[in-house]
Amino acid sequence: MSVTGVTAFNAVLYTGLHYTGAINATLVNATTPVTTAVIAWLVIGEQITRRRRDPRPQAAPGRVDA
């Protein structure tokens, strides 16, 4: 299921790029994690914990390596 979801998402995103600009595609990609968390909260009741609301500590190692 995840393979088809990723494939379908990318196919739809790249098809949409033919009809819109790069800024709109960037906004879609930037808001995907938030949208996914909200849909998971609404559909299956998954908790949005403090750790999920604030990803800065998880992103810190990537900034150090760069």
C-alpha positions, 0 to 999 in steps of 0.5 A, spaced: 500 500 500 505 504 501 508 503 494 502 505 491 501 511 495 508 514 494 507 512 486 500 515 486 502 521 490 508 523 485 505 521 479 499 526 481 504 531 483 508 531 477 502 531 473 500 537 477 507 541 475 505 541 468 499 546 470 502 550 475 508 553 478 514 550 482 512 555 488 505 551 488 508 544 488 513 547 494 507 549 498 504 542 497 510 538 499 512 543 505 505 542 508 504 534 506 507 532 513 502 537 517 496 535 512 498 527 514 498 528 521 491 532 521 488 527 517 491 521 521 488 525 527 481 526 524 480 519 521 484 514 526 484 518 532 492 518 532 495 523 538 499 529 536 504 529 541 509 535 543 514 531 539 510 531 533 509 538 533 516 540 534 520 537 529 526 541 531 530 536 535 529 531 530 532 536 525 538 538 529 543 532 527 541 534 519 543 541 521 550 539 524 552 534 519 551 539 513 
